[in-house]
């Protein structure tokens, strides 16, 4: 068995770490809670899927969460 070492002389890119402020963390949390309540309303049949989607858009505008892109 032959083992070949693969090397790359290119430096590994450094990614800047984003530090969240207390206000940004609070907005993330508020958005999360608002969405949880919204999901409960949808599950209980108190709102339609269309209303859920419209309110989600409003929540994203209101809370401006940074992590919304990775949230379902």
N, CA, C and O atoms as CSV, one atom per row, in Angstrom:
chain,resi,resn,atom,element,x,y,z
A,1,UNK,N,N,0.836,-1.171,0.000
A,1,UNK,CA,C,0.000,0.000,0.000
A,1,UNK,C,C,0.883,1.237,0.000
A,1,UNK,O,O,1.824,1.349,0.786
A,2,UNK,N,N,0.567,2.153,-0.886
A,2,UNK,CA,C,1.353,3.368,-0.998
A,2,UNK,C,C,0.521,4.545,-0.493
A,2,UNK,O,O,-0.647,4.691,-0.854
A,3,UNK,N,N,1.129,5.374,0.339
A,3,UNK,CA,C,0.464,6.552,0.885
A,3,UNK,C,C,1.099,7.776,0.258
A,3,UNK,O,O,2.321,7.924,0.248
A,4,UNK,N,N,0.258,8.649,-0.261
A,4,UNK,CA,C,0.743,9.868,-0.879
A,4,UNK,C,C,0.281,11.060,-0.058
A,4,UNK,O,O,-0.908,11.215,0.221
A,5,UNK,N,N,1.221,11.886,0.320
A,5,UNK,CA,C,0.884,13.079,1.080
A,5,UNK,C,C,0.550,14.196,0.104
A,5,UNK,O,O,1.330,14.515,-0.793
A,6,UNK,N,N,-0.607,14.774,0.293
A,6,UNK,CA,C,-1.042,15.865,-0.567
A,6,UNK,C,C,-0.827,17.166,0.192
A,6,UNK,O,O,-1.299,17.332,1.316
A,7,UNK,N,N,-0.113,18.076,-0.439
A,7,UNK,CA,C,0.148,19.359,0.211
A,7,UNK,C,C,-0.346,20.486,-0.678
A,7,UNK,O,O,-0.437,20.360,-1.899
A,8,UNK,N,N,-0.646,21.543,-0.049
A,8,UNK,CA,C,-1.091,22.736,-0.754
A,8,UNK,C,C,-0.358,23.909,-0.127
A,8,UNK,O,O,-0.470,24.152,1.075
A,9,UNK,N,N,0.376,24.620,-0.927
A,9,UNK,CA,C,1.173,25.724,-0.406
A,9,UNK,C,C,0.358,27.000,-0.204
A,9,UNK,O,O,0.887,28.013,0.252
A,10,UNK,N,N,-0.921,26.949,-0.541
A,10,UNK,CA,C,-1.768,28.123,-0.363
A,10,UNK,C,C,-2.124,28.287,1.115
A,10,UNK,O,O,-2.455,27.309,1.786
A,11,UNK,N,N,-2.056,29.512,1.620
A,11,UNK,CA,C,-2.425,29.729,3.030
A,11,UNK,C,C,-3.926,29.514,3.233
A,11,UNK,O,O,-4.732,29.737,2.329
A,12,UNK,N,N,-4.267,29.086,4.409
A,12,UNK,CA,C,-5.671,28.894,4.751
A,12,UNK,C,C,-6.278,30.268,5.009
A,12,UNK,O,O,-5.746,31.044,5.803
A,13,UNK,N,N,-7.398,30.574,4.337
A,13,UNK,CA,C,-7.988,31.902,4.536
A,13,UNK,C,C,-8.508,32.069,5.962
A,13,UNK,O,O,-9.071,31.147,6.552
A,14,UNK,N,N,-8.306,33.248,6.485
A,14,UNK,CA,C,-8.764,33.559,7.835
A,14,UNK,C,C,-10.116,34.254,7.723
A,14,UNK,O,O,-10.267,35.227,6.984
A,15,UNK,N,N,-11.080,33.750,8.453
A,15,UNK,CA,C,-12.417,34.326,8.434
A,15,UNK,C,C,-12.596,35.167,9.692
A,15,UNK,O,O,-12.332,34.714,10.806
A,16,UNK,N,N,-13.043,36.380,9.492
A,16,UNK,CA,C,-13.264,37.270,10.639
A,16,UNK,C,C,-14.432,36.756,11.469
A,16,UNK,O,O,-15.449,36.322,10.926
A,17,UNK,N,N,-14.283,36.806,12.761
A,17,UNK,CA,C,-15.330,36.366,13.671
A,17,UNK,C,C,-16.253,37.545,13.952
A,17,UNK,O,O,-15.809,38.625,14.340
A,18,UNK,N,N,-17.542,37.314,13.748
A,18,UNK,CA,C,-18.536,38.359,14.017
A,18,UNK,C,C,-18.934,38.308,15.478
A,18,UNK,O,O,-19.420,37.285,15.962
A,19,UNK,N,N,-18.732,39.390,16.166
A,19,UNK,CA,C,-19.145,39.507,17.561
A,19,UNK,C,C,-20.503,40.206,17.590
A,19,UNK,O,O,-20.654,41.306,17.059
A,20,UNK,N,N,-21.471,39.568,18.203
A,20,UNK,CA,C,-22.800,40.151,18.299
A,20,UNK,C,C,-22.896,41.052,19.526
A,20,UNK,O,O,-22.353,40.746,20.587
A,21,UNK,N,N,-23.597,42.165,19.356
A,21,UNK,CA,C,-23.855,43.045,20.491
A,21,UNK,C,C,-25.026,42.467,21.290
A,21,UNK,O,O,-25.718,41.562,20.824
A,22,UNK,N,N,-25.235,42.991,22.482
A,22,UNK,CA,C,-26.370,42.543,23.298
A,22,UNK,C,C,-27.689,42.809,22.581
A,22,UNK,O,O,-28.617,42.004,22.660
A,23,UNK,N,N,-27.770,43.933,21.884
A,23,UNK,CA,C,-28.990,44.281,21.158
A,23,UNK,C,C,-29.251,43.296,20.024
A,23,UNK,O,O,-30.395,42.900,19.797
A,24,UNK,N,N,-28.202,42.900,19.313
A,24,UNK,CA,C,-28.364,41.934,18.225
A,24,UNK,C,C,-28.793,40.571,18.755
A,24,UNK,O,O,-29.639,39.906,18.157
A,25,UNK,N,N,-28.218,40.164,19.861
A,25,UNK,CA,C,-28.597,38.888,20.472
A,25,UNK,C,C,-30.050,38.950,20.929
A,25,UNK,O,O,-30.791,37.981,20.767
A,26,UNK,N,N,-30.461,40.079,21.498
A,26,UNK,CA,C,-31.855,40.231,21.935
A,26,UNK,C,C,-32.799,40.160,20.741
A,26,UNK,O,O,-33.856,39.534,20.828
A,27,UNK,N,N,-32.429,40.800,19.617
A,27,UNK,CA,C,-33.270,40.736,18.414
A,27,UNK,C,C,-33.387,39.311,17.898
A,27,UNK,O,O,-34.463,38.886,17.478
A,28,UNK,N,N,-32.275,38.567,17.928
A,28,UNK,CA,C,-32.313,37.163,17.507
A,28,UNK,C,C,-33.289,36.375,18.377
A,28,UNK,O,O,-34.100,35.599,17.872
A,29,UNK,N,N,-33.201,36.582,19.682
A,29,UNK,CA,C,-34.063,35.869,20.627
A,29,UNK,C,C,-35.531,36.265,20.438
A,29,UNK,O,O,-36.416,35.410,20.436
A,30,UNK,N,N,-35.778,37.562,20.279
A,30,UNK,CA,C,-37.146,38.037,20.071
A,30,UNK,C,C,-37.734,37.454,18.785
A,30,UNK,O,O,-38.902,37.068,18.749
A,31,UNK,N,N,-36.927,37.394,17.742
A,31,UNK,CA,C,-37.380,36.801,16.479
A,31,UNK,C,C,-37.707,35.330,16.680
A,31,UNK,O,O,-38.743,34.852,16.219
A,32,UNK,N,N,-36.834,34.617,17.360
A,32,UNK,CA,C,-37.045,33.198,17.620
A,32,UNK,C,C,-38.365,32.979,18.363
A,32,UNK,O,O,-39.153,32.112,17.985
A,33,UNK,N,N,-38.608,33.761,19.419
A,33,UNK,CA,C,-39.848,33.626,20.187
A,33,UNK,C,C,-41.075,33.964,19.337
A,33,UNK,O,O,-42.084,33.261,19.394
A,34,UNK,N,N,-40.988,35.027,18.559
A,34,UNK,CA,C,-42.112,35.412,17.704
A,34,UNK,C,C,-42.440,34.300,16.715
A,34,UNK,O,O,-43.610,34.017,16.458
A,35,UNK,N,N,-41.413,33.675,16.165
A,35,UNK,CA,C,-41.643,32.591,15.211
A,35,UNK,C,C,-42.231,31.363,15.897
A,35,UNK,O,O,-43.073,30.679,15.315
A,36,UNK,N,N,-41.805,31.075,17.112
A,36,UNK,CA,C,-42.361,29.938,17.851
A,36,UNK,C,C,-43.852,30.149,18.112
A,36,UNK,O,O,-44.649,29.225,17.957
A,37,UNK,N,N,-44.222,31.356,18.506
A,37,UNK,CA,C,-45.636,31.669,18.725
A,37,UNK,C,C,-46.404,31.535,17.414
A,37,UNK,O,O,-47.506,30.989,17.381
A,38,UNK,N,N,-45.815,32.034,16.348
A,38,UNK,CA,C,-46.439,31.961,15.032
A,38,UNK,C,C,-46.646,30.511,14.603
A,38,UNK,O,O,-47.696,30.170,14.060
A,39,UNK,N,N,-45.651,29.655,14.843
A,39,UNK,CA,C,-45.779,28.234,14.517
A,39,UNK,C,C,-46.912,27.594,15.312
A,39,UNK,O,O,-47.646,26.758,14.786
A,40,UNK,N,N,-47.055,27.983,16.571
A,40,UNK,CA,C,-48.143,27.456,17.404
A,40,UNK,C,C,-49.500,27.859,16.838
A,40,UNK,O,O,-50.426,27.049,16.790
A,41,UNK,N,N,-49.614,29.110,16.412
A,41,UNK,CA,C,-50.866,29.575,15.811
A,41,UNK,C,C,-51.198,28.789,14.548
A,41,UNK,O,O,-52.355,28.446,14.305
A,42,UNK,N,N,-50.177,28.510,13.751
A,42,UNK,CA,C,-50.373,27.741,12.523
A,42,UNK,C,C,-50.806,26.314,12.838
A,42,UNK,O,O,-51.741,25.796,12.227
A,43,UNK,N,N,-50.129,25.680,13.788
A,43,UNK,CA,C,-50.458,24.304,14.171
A,43,UNK,C,C,-51.871,24.188,14.736
A,43,UNK,O,O,-52.541,23.176,14.533
A,44,UNK,N,N,-52.322,25.219,15.443
A,44,UNK,CA,C,-53.667,25.216,16.035
A,44,UNK,C,C,-54.747,25.583,15.014
A,44,UNK,O,O,-55.940,25.545,15.315
A,45,UNK,N,N,-54.314,25.937,13.812
A,45,UNK,CA,C,-55.269,26.295,12.767
A,45,UNK,C,C,-55.840,27.694,12.904
A,45,UNK,O,O,-56.859,28.015,12.292
A,46,UNK,N,N,-55.192,28.521,13.700
A,46,UNK,CA,C,-55.687,29.879,13.920
A,46,UNK,C,C,-55.257,30.846,12.819
A,46,UNK,O,O,-55.850,31.913,12.660
A,47,UNK,N,N,-54.225,30.472,12.059
A,47,UNK,CA,C,-53.795,31.252,10.898
A,47,UNK,C,C,-53.523,30.287,9.749
A,47,UNK,O,O,-53.281,29.100,9.964
A,48,UNK,N,N,-53.566,30.808,8.533
A,48,UNK,CA,C,-53.275,29.990,7.351
A,48,UNK,C,C,-51.772,30.003,7.070
A,48,UNK,O,O,-51.019,30.782,7.655
A,49,UNK,N,N,-51.359,29.125,6.164
A,49,UNK,CA,C,-49.944,29.084,5.773
A,49,UNK,C,C,-49.535,30.411,5.124
A,49,UNK,O,O,-48.428,30.902,5.345
A,50,UNK,N,N,-50.428,30.978,4.331
A,50,UNK,CA,C,-50.141,32.262,3.695
A,50,UNK,C,C,-49.939,33.372,4.712
A,50,UNK,O,O,-49.034,34.195,4.576
A,51,UNK,N,N,-50.794,33.390,5.739
A,51,UNK,CA,C,-50.644,34.379,6.807
A,51,UNK,C,C,-49.337,34.153,7.560
A,51,UNK,O,O,-48.639,35.104,7.911
A,52,UNK,N,N,-49.014,32.890,7.803
A,52,UNK,CA,C,-47.751,32.553,8.468
A,52,UNK,C,C,-46.572,33.124,7.685
A,52,UNK,O,O,-45.680,33.751,8.256
A,53,UNK,N,N,-46.579,32.900,6.372
A,53,UNK,CA,C,-45.479,33.384,5.531
A,53,UNK,C,C,-45.397,34.910,5.535
A,53,UNK,O,O,-44.306,35.477,5.597
A,54,UNK,N,N,-46.561,35.576,5.469
A,54,UNK,CA,C,-46.577,37.044,5.473
A,54,UNK,C,C,-46.047,37.599,6.796
A,54,UNK,O,O,-45.273,38.556,6.808
A,55,UNK,N,N,-46.467,36.996,7.900
A,55,UNK,CA,C,-46.019,37.475,9.212
A,55,UNK,C,C,-44.533,37.184,9.410
A,55,UNK,O,O,-43.830,37.963,10.053
A,56,UNK,N,N,-44.053,36.066,8.861
A,56,UNK,CA,C,-42.624,35.756,8.940
A,56,UNK,C,C,-41.800,36.846,8.257
A,56,UNK,O,O,-40.766,37.269,8.775
A,57,UNK,N,N,-42.266,37.296,7.094
A,57,UNK,CA,C,-41.572,38.385,6.388
A,57,UNK,C,C,-41.554,39.641,7.259
A,57,UNK,O,O,-40.526,40.308,7.372
A,58,UNK,N,N,-42.691,39.960,7.871
A,58,UNK,CA,C,-42.753,41.132,8.758
A,58,UNK,C,C,-41.829,40.973,9.961
A,58,UNK,O,O,-41.163,41.927,10.365
A,59,UNK,N,N,-41.786,39.771,10.531
A,59,UNK,CA,C,-40.890,39.527,11.669
A,59,UNK,C,C,-39.433,39.721,11.279
A,59,UNK,O,O,-38.650,40.277,12.049
A,60,UNK,N,N,-39.071,39.268,10.093
A,60,UNK,CA,C,-37.678,39.430,9.648
A,60,UNK,C,C,-37.341,40.901,9.456
A,60,UNK,O,O,-36.224,41.329,9.746
A,61,UNK,N,N,-38.309,41.677,8.964
A,61,UNK,CA,C,-38.074,43.120,8.811
A,61,UNK,C,C,-37.989,43.806,10.173
A,61,UNK,O,O,-37.147,44.677,10.390
A,62,UNK,N,N,-38.866,43.403,11.079
A,62,UNK,CA,C,-38.938,44.042,12.396
A,62,UNK,C,C,-37.711,43.746,13.245
A,62,UNK,O,O,-37.116,44.652,13.828
A,63,UNK,N,N,-37.336,42.467,13.311
A,63,UNK,CA,C,-36.257,42.059,14.207
A,63,UNK,C,C,-34.891,42.043,13.533
A,63,UNK,O,O,-33.871,42.035,14.222
A,64,UNK,N,N,-34.848,42.038,12.208
A,64,UNK,CA,C,-33.598,41.995,11.438
A,64,UNK,C,C,-32.614,40.960,11.983
A,64,UNK,O,O,-31.472,41.301,12.292
A,65,UNK,N,N,-33.041,39.698,12.105
A,65,UNK,CA,C,-32.128,38.692,12.658
A,65,UNK,C,C,-31.022,38.337,11.670
A,65,UNK,O,O,-31.275,38.169,10.477
A,66,UNK,N,N,-29.799,38.226,12.172
A,66,UNK,CA,C,-28.664,37.853,11.327
A,66,UNK,C,C,-28.730,36.379,10.947
A,66,UNK,O,O,-28.266,35.990,9.875
A,67,UNK,N,N,-29.297,35.575,11.809
A,67,UNK,CA,C,-29.309,34.132,11.592
A,67,UNK,C,C,-30.550,33.657,10.844
A,67,UNK,O,O,-30.751,32.450,10.702
A,68,UNK,N,N,-31.378,34.562,10.370
A,68,UNK,CA,C,-32.618,34.171,9.693
A,68,UNK,C,C,-32.348,33.338,8.446
A,68,UNK,O,O,-33.157,32.486,8.079
A,69,UNK,N,N,-31.208,33.583,7.793
A,69,UNK,CA,C,-30.906,32.840,6.571
A,69,UNK,C,C,-30.793,31.343,6.817
A,69,UNK,O,O,-31.095,30.545,5.930
A,70,UNK,N,N,-30.362,30.956,8.008
A,70,UNK,CA,C,-30.191,29.531,8.282
A,70,UNK,C,C,-31.371,28.940,9.036
A,70,UNK,O,O,-31.415,27.735,9.289
A,71,UNK,N,N,-32.324,29.786,9.393
A,71,UNK,CA,C,-33.516,29.297,10.088
A,71,UNK,C,C,-34.555,28.884,9.059
A,71,UNK,O,O,-34.672,29.504,8.002
A,72,UNK,N,N,-35.310,27.834,9.370
A,72,UNK,CA,C,-36.356,27.419,8.416
A,72,UNK,C,C,-37.475,28.437,8.339
A,72,UNK,O,O,-38.432,28.247,7.588
